[in-house]
Amino acid sequence: MPNNLLYLSLAIAVAMGAWTAFLFEKKGRKRPVGFWLGFLFGIIGVIIAYTLSSKKN
């Protein structure tokens, strides 16, 4: 049972990282930074990604 919880937590962390990376790429920012932000901070990372402004070219 504890292994299932570990795998579930890891899957959620990867999903949050992917979502944040997608948002970062959409705003013209670096994807790896977005992934790690979402992976480490979860929903808070997603909220940060939504509140960031688009990077000017």
HTML snippet that shows the backbone in 3Dmol.js (N, CA, C, O; Angstrom):
<script src="https://3Dmol.org/build/3Dmol-min.js"></script>
<div id="view" style="width:600px;height:400px;position:relative"></div>
<script>
const pdb = `
ATOM      1  N   MET A   1       0.807  -1.213   0.000  1.00  0.00           N
ATOM      2  CA  MET A   1       0.000   0.000   0.000  1.00  0.00           C
ATOM      3  C   MET A   1       0.845   1.271   0.000  1.00  0.00           C
ATOM      4  O   MET A   1       0.530   2.191  -0.755  1.00  0.00           O
ATOM      5  N   PRO A   2       1.900   1.371   0.805  1.00  0.00           N
ATOM      6  CA  PRO A   2       2.703   2.606   0.791  1.00  0.00           C
ATOM      7  C   PRO A   2       3.341   2.887  -0.572  1.00  0.00           C
ATOM      8  O   PRO A   2       3.515   4.046  -0.950  1.00  0.00           O
ATOM      9  N   ASN A   3       3.691   1.821  -1.311  1.00  0.00           N
ATOM     10  CA  ASN A   3       4.265   2.042  -2.641  1.00  0.00           C
ATOM     11  C   ASN A   3       3.259   2.685  -3.580  1.00  0.00           C
ATOM     12  O   ASN A   3       3.627   3.509  -4.417  1.00  0.00           O
ATOM     13  N   ASN A   4       1.994   2.315  -3.445  1.00  0.00           N
ATOM     14  CA  ASN A   4       0.963   2.909  -4.296  1.00  0.00           C
ATOM     15  C   ASN A   4       0.850   4.409  -4.057  1.00  0.00           C
ATOM     16  O   ASN A   4       0.662   5.176  -5.001  1.00  0.00           O
ATOM     17  N   LEU A   5       0.961   4.824  -2.819  1.00  0.00           N
ATOM     18  CA  LEU A   5       0.895   6.241  -2.485  1.00  0.00           C
ATOM     19  C   LEU A   5       2.097   6.988  -3.057  1.00  0.00           C
ATOM     20  O   LEU A   5       1.965   8.115  -3.535  1.00  0.00           O
ATOM     21  N   LEU A   6       3.250   6.366  -3.007  1.00  0.00           N
ATOM     22  CA  LEU A   6       4.457   6.962  -3.582  1.00  0.00           C
ATOM     23  C   LEU A   6       4.304   7.150  -5.086  1.00  0.00           C
ATOM     24  O   LEU A   6       4.627   8.213  -5.616  1.00  0.00           O
ATOM     25  N   TYR A   7       3.817   6.134  -5.768  1.00  0.00           N
ATOM     26  CA  TYR A   7       3.633   6.228  -7.218  1.00  0.00           C
ATOM     27  C   TYR A   7       2.575   7.260  -7.587  1.00  0.00           C
ATOM     28  O   TYR A   7       2.726   7.984  -8.571  1.00  0.00           O
ATOM     29  N   LEU A   8       1.522   7.327  -6.813  1.00  0.00           N
ATOM     30  CA  LEU A   8       0.477   8.324  -7.065  1.00  0.00           C
ATOM     31  C   LEU A   8       1.032   9.740  -6.884  1.00  0.00           C
ATOM     32  O   LEU A   8       0.768  10.619  -7.705  1.00  0.00           O
ATOM     33  N   SER A   9       1.793   9.960  -5.823  1.00  0.00           N
ATOM     34  CA  SER A   9       2.383  11.275  -5.573  1.00  0.00           C
ATOM     35  C   SER A   9       3.349  11.662  -6.682  1.00  0.00           C
ATOM     36  O   SER A   9       3.371  12.814  -7.117  1.00  0.00           O
ATOM     37  N   LEU A  10       4.139  10.711  -7.136  1.00  0.00           N
ATOM     38  CA  LEU A  10       5.086  10.974  -8.222  1.00  0.00           C
ATOM     39  C   LEU A  10       4.356  11.299  -9.523  1.00  0.00           C
ATOM     40  O   LEU A  10       4.766  12.194 -10.261  1.00  0.00           O
ATOM     41  N   ALA A  11       3.277  10.575  -9.802  1.00  0.00           N
ATOM     42  CA  ALA A  11       2.495  10.835 -11.014  1.00  0.00           C
ATOM     43  C   ALA A  11       1.861  12.227 -10.971  1.00  0.00           C
ATOM     44  O   ALA A  11       1.845  12.932 -11.980  1.00  0.00           O
ATOM     45  N   ILE A  12       1.348  12.619  -9.825  1.00  0.00           N
ATOM     46  CA  ILE A  12       0.757  13.951  -9.687  1.00  0.00           C
ATOM     47  C   ILE A  12       1.818  15.029  -9.849  1.00  0.00           C
ATOM     48  O   ILE A  12       1.568  16.049 -10.490  1.00  0.00           O
ATOM     49  N   ALA A  13       3.008  14.815  -9.273  1.00  0.00           N
ATOM     50  CA  ALA A  13       4.093  15.784  -9.391  1.00  0.00           C
ATOM     51  C   ALA A  13       4.534  15.946 -10.849  1.00  0.00           C
ATOM     52  O   ALA A  13       4.792  17.063 -11.298  1.00  0.00           O
ATOM     53  N   VAL A  14       4.620  14.849 -11.580  1.00  0.00           N
ATOM     54  CA  VAL A  14       5.005  14.918 -12.989  1.00  0.00           C
ATOM     55  C   VAL A  14       3.918  15.621 -13.805  1.00  0.00           C
ATOM     56  O   VAL A  14       4.230  16.398 -14.708  1.00  0.00           O
ATOM     57  N   ALA A  15       2.662  15.357 -13.498  1.00  0.00           N
ATOM     58  CA  ALA A  15       1.565  16.019 -14.207  1.00  0.00           C
ATOM     59  C   ALA A  15       1.575  17.525 -13.947  1.00  0.00           C
ATOM     60  O   ALA A  15       1.377  18.311 -14.873  1.00  0.00           O
ATOM     61  N   MET A  16       1.798  17.929 -12.717  1.00  0.00           N
ATOM     62  CA  MET A  16       1.877  19.363 -12.393  1.00  0.00           C
ATOM     63  C   MET A  16       3.067  20.009 -13.107  1.00  0.00           C
ATOM     64  O   MET A  16       2.972  21.130 -13.607  1.00  0.00           O
ATOM     65  N   GLY A  17       4.185  19.285 -13.146  1.00  0.00           N
ATOM     66  CA  GLY A  17       5.361  19.801 -13.846  1.00  0.00           C
ATOM     67  C   GLY A  17       5.102  19.973 -15.333  1.00  0.00           C
ATOM     68  O   GLY A  17       5.508  20.973 -15.924  1.00  0.00           O
ATOM     69  N   ALA A  18       4.433  19.009 -15.939  1.00  0.00           N
ATOM     70  CA  ALA A  18       4.119  19.101 -17.362  1.00  0.00           C
ATOM     71  C   ALA A  18       3.162  20.253 -17.647  1.00  0.00           C
ATOM     72  O   ALA A  18       3.330  20.975 -18.629  1.00  0.00           O
ATOM     73  N   TRP A  19       2.176  20.422 -16.804  1.00  0.00           N
ATOM     74  CA  TRP A  19       1.208  21.503 -16.970  1.00  0.00           C
ATOM     75  C   TRP A  19       1.894  22.865 -16.855  1.00  0.00           C
ATOM     76  O   TRP A  19       1.650  23.763 -17.661  1.00  0.00           O
ATOM     77  N   THR A  20       2.753  23.009 -15.847  1.00  0.00           N
ATOM     78  CA  THR A  20       3.463  24.273 -15.655  1.00  0.00           C
ATOM     79  C   THR A  20       4.437  24.527 -16.791  1.00  0.00           C
ATOM     80  O   THR A  20       4.587  25.669 -17.227  1.00  0.00           O
ATOM     81  N   ALA A  21       5.105  23.481 -17.283  1.00  0.00           N
ATOM     82  CA  ALA A  21       6.017  23.631 -18.421  1.00  0.00           C
ATOM     83  C   ALA A  21       5.256  24.097 -19.661  1.00  0.00           C
ATOM     84  O   ALA A  21       5.745  24.941 -20.412  1.00  0.00           O
ATOM     85  N   PHE A  22       4.068  23.552 -19.872  1.00  0.00           N
ATOM     86  CA  PHE A  22       3.234  23.976 -20.990  1.00  0.00           C
ATOM     87  C   PHE A  22       2.878  25.457 -20.880  1.00  0.00           C
ATOM     88  O   PHE A  22       2.943  26.192 -21.865  1.00  0.00           O
ATOM     89  N   LEU A  23       2.502  25.888 -19.681  1.00  0.00           N
ATOM     90  CA  LEU A  23       2.154  27.292 -19.481  1.00  0.00           C
ATOM     91  C   LEU A  23       3.367  28.195 -19.695  1.00  0.00           C
ATOM     92  O   LEU A  23       3.245  29.267 -20.287  1.00  0.00           O
ATOM     93  N   PHE A  24       4.531  27.768 -19.217  1.00  0.00           N
ATOM     94  CA  PHE A  24       5.744  28.562 -19.407  1.00  0.00           C
ATOM     95  C   PHE A  24       6.073  28.696 -20.893  1.00  0.00           C
ATOM     96  O   PHE A  24       6.424  29.781 -21.357  1.00  0.00           O
ATOM     97  N   GLU A  25       5.959  27.592 -21.639  1.00  0.00           N
ATOM     98  CA  GLU A  25       6.255  27.639 -23.073  1.00  0.00           C
ATOM     99  C   GLU A  25       5.273  28.561 -23.798  1.00  0.00           C
ATOM    100  O   GLU A  25       5.660  29.300 -24.703  1.00  0.00           O
ATOM    101  N   LYS A  26       4.030  28.515 -23.404  1.00  0.00           N
ATOM    102  CA  LYS A  26       3.004  29.358 -24.011  1.00  0.00           C
ATOM    103  C   LYS A  26       3.286  30.839 -23.777  1.00  0.00           C
ATOM    104  O   LYS A  26       2.923  31.679 -24.601  1.00  0.00           O
ATOM    105  N   LYS A  27       3.927  31.161 -22.662  1.00  0.00           N
ATOM    106  CA  LYS A  27       4.233  32.553 -22.330  1.00  0.00           C
ATOM    107  C   LYS A  27       5.627  32.970 -22.788  1.00  0.00           C
ATOM    108  O   LYS A  27       6.070  34.077 -22.484  1.00  0.00           O
ATOM    109  N   GLY A  28       6.323  32.098 -23.515  1.00  0.00           N
ATOM    110  CA  GLY A  28       7.628  32.447 -24.058  1.00  0.00           C
ATOM    111  C   GLY A  28       8.769  32.305 -23.068  1.00  0.00           C
ATOM    112  O   GLY A  28       9.804  32.955 -23.214  1.00  0.00           O
ATOM    113  N   ARG A  29       8.593  31.478 -22.084  1.00  0.00           N
ATOM    114  CA  ARG A  29       9.630  31.265 -21.068  1.00  0.00           C
ATOM    115  C   ARG A  29      10.203  29.859 -21.208  1.00  0.00           C
ATOM    116  O   ARG A  29       9.715  29.063 -22.011  1.00  0.00           O
ATOM    117  N   LYS A  30      11.234  29.555 -20.429  1.00  0.00           N
ATOM    118  CA  LYS A  30      11.933  28.276 -20.551  1.00  0.00           C
ATOM    119  C   LYS A  30      11.121  27.139 -19.931  1.00  0.00           C
ATOM    120  O   LYS A  30      10.696  27.213 -18.778  1.00  0.00           O
ATOM    121  N   ARG A  31      10.917  26.078 -20.731  1.00  0.00           N
ATOM    122  CA  ARG A  31      10.128  24.934 -20.289  1.00  0.00           C
ATOM    123  C   ARG A  31      10.718  24.199 -19.091  1.00  0.00           C
ATOM    124  O   ARG A  31       9.975  23.849 -18.174  1.00  0.00           O
ATOM    125  N   PRO A  32      12.050  23.948 -19.065  1.00  0.00           N
ATOM    126  CA  PRO A  32      12.583  23.203 -17.913  1.00  0.00           C
ATOM    127  C   PRO A  32      12.366  23.919 -16.580  1.00  0.00           C
ATOM    128  O   PRO A  32      12.121  23.279 -15.558  1.00  0.00           O
ATOM    129  N   VAL A  33      12.455  25.233 -16.598  1.00  0.00           N
ATOM    130  CA  VAL A  33      12.207  25.996 -15.370  1.00  0.00           C
ATOM    131  C   VAL A  33      10.760  25.809 -14.939  1.00  0.00           C
ATOM    132  O   VAL A  33      10.478  25.632 -13.754  1.00  0.00           O
ATOM    133  N   GLY A  34       9.856  25.848 -15.887  1.00  0.00           N
ATOM    134  CA  GLY A  34       8.444  25.639 -15.580  1.00  0.00           C
ATOM    135  C   GLY A  34       8.171  24.243 -15.057  1.00  0.00           C
ATOM    136  O   GLY A  34       7.387  24.062 -14.126  1.00  0.00           O
ATOM    137  N   PHE A  35       8.824  23.247 -15.663  1.00  0.00           N
ATOM    138  CA  PHE A  35       8.610  21.876 -15.194  1.00  0.00           C
ATOM    139  C   PHE A  35       9.034  21.725 -13.737  1.00  0.00           C
ATOM    140  O   PHE A  35       8.284  21.187 -12.923  1.00  0.00           O
ATOM    141  N   TRP A  36      10.222  22.195 -13.411  1.00  0.00           N
ATOM    142  CA  TRP A  36      10.712  22.025 -12.042  1.00  0.00           C
ATOM    143  C   TRP A  36       9.898  22.844 -11.047  1.00  0.00           C
ATOM    144  O   TRP A  36       9.706  22.429  -9.904  1.00  0.00           O
ATOM    145  N   LEU A  37       9.428  23.990 -11.475  1.00  0.00           N
ATOM    146  CA  LEU A  37       8.570  24.790 -10.597  1.00  0.00           C
ATOM    147  C   LEU A  37       7.291  24.027 -10.266  1.00  0.00           C
ATOM    148  O   LEU A  37       6.880  23.960  -9.107  1.00  0.00           O
ATOM    149  N   GLY A  38       6.674  23.460 -11.278  1.00  0.00           N
ATOM    150  CA  GLY A  38       5.459  22.685 -11.060  1.00  0.00           C
ATOM    151  C   GLY A  38       5.703  21.378 -10.329  1.00  0.00           C
ATOM    152  O   GLY A  38       4.897  20.973  -9.491  1.00  0.00           O
ATOM    153  N   PHE A  39       6.801  20.720 -10.636  1.00  0.00           N
ATOM    154  CA  PHE A  39       7.129  19.449  -9.993  1.00  0.00           C
ATOM    155  C   PHE A  39       7.371  19.625  -8.500  1.00  0.00           C
ATOM    156  O   PHE A  39       6.892  18.833  -7.687  1.00  0.00           O
ATOM    157  N   LEU A  40       8.114  20.664  -8.146  1.00  0.00           N
ATOM    158  CA  LEU A  40       8.480  20.856  -6.747  1.00  0.00           C
ATOM    159  C   LEU A  40       7.391  21.533  -5.911  1.00  0.00           C
ATOM    160  O   LEU A  40       7.247  21.235  -4.726  1.00  0.00           O
ATOM    161  N   PHE A  41       6.621  22.446  -6.523  1.00  0.00           N
ATOM    162  CA  PHE A  41       5.657  23.222  -5.750  1.00  0.00           C
ATOM    163  C   PHE A  41       4.201  22.895  -6.063  1.00  0.00           C
ATOM    164  O   PHE A  41       3.300  23.423  -5.412  1.00  0.00           O
ATOM    165  N   GLY A  42       3.957  22.036  -7.047  1.00  0.00           N
ATOM    166  CA  GLY A  42       2.598  21.591  -7.341  1.00  0.00           C
ATOM    167  C   GLY A  42       1.683  22.706  -7.804  1.00  0.00           C
ATOM    168  O   GLY A  42       2.036  23.482  -8.691  1.00  0.00           O
ATOM    169  N   ILE A  43       0.524  22.783  -7.209  1.00  0.00           N
ATOM    170  CA  ILE A  43      -0.496  23.741  -7.642  1.00  0.00           C
ATOM    171  C   ILE A  43      -0.025  25.183  -7.445  1.00  0.00           C
ATOM    172  O   ILE A  43      -0.455  26.072  -8.180  1.00  0.00           O
ATOM    173  N   ILE A  44       0.840  25.426  -6.482  1.00  0.00           N
ATOM    174  CA  ILE A  44       1.375  26.780  -6.296  1.00  0.00           C
ATOM    175  C   ILE A  44       2.227  27.169  -7.500  1.00  0.00           C
ATOM    176  O   ILE A  44       2.197  28.323  -7.927  1.00  0.00           O
ATOM    177  N   GLY A  45       2.986  26.223  -8.053  1.00  0.00           N
ATOM    178  CA  GLY A  45       3.755  26.482  -9.259  1.00  0.00           C
ATOM    179  C   GLY A  45       2.872  26.803 -10.454  1.00  0.00           C
ATOM    180  O   GLY A  45       3.209  27.658 -11.273  1.00  0.00           O
ATOM    181  N   VAL A  46       1.741  26.115 -10.552  1.00  0.00           N
ATOM    182  CA  VAL A  46       0.793  26.387 -11.639  1.00  0.00           C
ATOM    183  C   VAL A  46       0.209  27.789 -11.490  1.00  0.00           C
ATOM    184  O   VAL A  46       0.069  28.516 -12.474  1.00  0.00           O
ATOM    185  N   ILE A  47      -0.126  28.161 -10.274  1.00  0.00           N
ATOM    186  CA  ILE A  47      -0.667  29.503 -10.023  1.00  0.00           C
ATOM    187  C   ILE A  47       0.369  30.568 -10.376  1.00  0.00           C
ATOM    188  O   ILE A  47       0.030  31.594 -10.965  1.00  0.00           O
ATOM    189  N   ILE A  48       1.622  30.328 -10.018  1.00  0.00           N
ATOM    190  CA  ILE A  48       2.691  31.268 -10.376  1.00  0.00           C
ATOM    191  C   ILE A  48       2.805  31.380 -11.886  1.00  0.00           C
ATOM    192  O   ILE A  48       2.963  32.483 -12.411  1.00  0.00           O
ATOM    193  N   ALA A  49       2.728  30.263 -12.593  1.00  0.00           N
ATOM    194  CA  ALA A  49       2.829  30.282 -14.057  1.00  0.00           C
ATOM    195  C   ALA A  49       1.682  31.073 -14.682  1.00  0.00           C
ATOM    196  O   ALA A  49       1.885  31.797 -15.656  1.00  0.00           O
ATOM    197  N   TYR A  50       0.482  30.938 -14.127  1.00  0.00           N
ATOM    198  CA  TYR A  50      -0.656  31.693 -14.643  1.00  0.00           C
ATOM    199  C   TYR A  50      -0.515  33.192 -14.410  1.00  0.00           C
ATOM    200  O   TYR A  50      -0.960  33.989 -15.237  1.00  0.00           O
ATOM    201  N   THR A  51       0.095  33.584 -13.303  1.00  0.00           N
ATOM    202  CA  THR A  51       0.186  35.006 -12.968  1.00  0.00           C
ATOM    203  C   THR A  51       1.355  35.699 -13.646  1.00  0.00           C
ATOM    204  O   THR A  51       1.380  36.928 -13.703  1.00  0.00           O
ATOM    205  N   LEU A  52       2.333  34.946 -14.167  1.00  0.00           N
ATOM    206  CA  LEU A  52       3.457  35.571 -14.864  1.00  0.00           C
ATOM    207  C   LEU A  52       2.973  36.203 -16.162  1.00  0.00           C
ATOM    208  O   LEU A  52       2.075  35.686 -16.826  1.00  0.00           O
ATOM    209  N   SER A  53       3.579  37.319 -16.507  1.00  0.00           N
ATOM    210  CA  SER A  53       3.249  37.949 -17.780  1.00  0.00           C
ATOM    211  C   SER A  53       4.064  37.280 -18.892  1.00  0.00           C
ATOM    212  O   SER A  53       5.054  36.598 -18.626  1.00  0.00           O
ATOM    213  N   SER A  54       3.644  37.479 -20.108  1.00  0.00           N
ATOM    214  CA  SER A  54       4.375  36.927 -21.252  1.00  0.00           C
ATOM    215  C   SER A  54       5.698  37.656 -21.401  1.00  0.00           C
ATOM    216  O   SER A  54       5.799  38.860 -21.165  1.00  0.00           O
ATOM    217  N   LYS A  55       6.710  36.895 -21.801  1.00  0.00           N
ATOM    218  CA  LYS A  55       8.045  37.464 -21.985  1.00  0.00           C
ATOM    219  C   LYS A  55       8.069  38.203 -23.316  1.00  0.00           C
ATOM    220  O   LYS A  55       7.626  37.681 -24.339  1.00  0.00           O
ATOM    221  N   LYS A  56       8.590  39.418 -23.289  1.00  0.00           N
ATOM    222  CA  LYS A  56       8.666  40.217 -24.514  1.00  0.00           C
ATOM    223  C   LYS A  56       9.836  39.756 -25.365  1.00  0.00           C
ATOM    224  O   LYS A  56      10.911  39.450 -24.848  1.00  0.00           O
ATOM    225  N   ASN A  57       9.618  39.708 -26.684  1.00  0.00           N
ATOM    226  CA  ASN A  57      10.673  39.262 -27.620  1.00  0.00           C
ATOM    227  C   ASN A  57      11.636  40.352 -27.923  1.00  0.00           C
ATOM    228  O   ASN A  57      12.579  40.147 -28.688  1.00  0.00           O
TER     229      ASN A  57
END
`;
const viewer = $3Dmol.createViewer("view");
viewer.addModel(pdb, "pdb");
viewer.setStyle({}, {cartoon: {color: "spectrum"}});
viewer.zoomTo();
viewer.render();
</script>
